[in-house]
């Protein structure tokens, strides 16, 4: 897989313009899932640590029951926000 230098970080947003964040529930091409990391914001869930994924330089990953995990360089019109992550205290 091609890795990008960190200088190519993108402004990761849904097609609607909302910013993408870890923990959000999303619909991607008809299947639901959860955002597990957003490299461009340096946001990583516990199961997907920065040390394993930051070398890619840009992108995000969705974990779904239907197709396991899929990584995107950037969001497109097929990625839809369903709900934001619930903050933990």
Buried (B, 14 or more C-beta within 10 A) or exposed (E): EEEBEEEEBBEBBBEEEEEBBBBBBBBBEEEBBBBBBBBBBEBBBEEBEEEEBBEBBBBBBBBBEEEEEBBBBBBEEEBBBEEEBEEEE
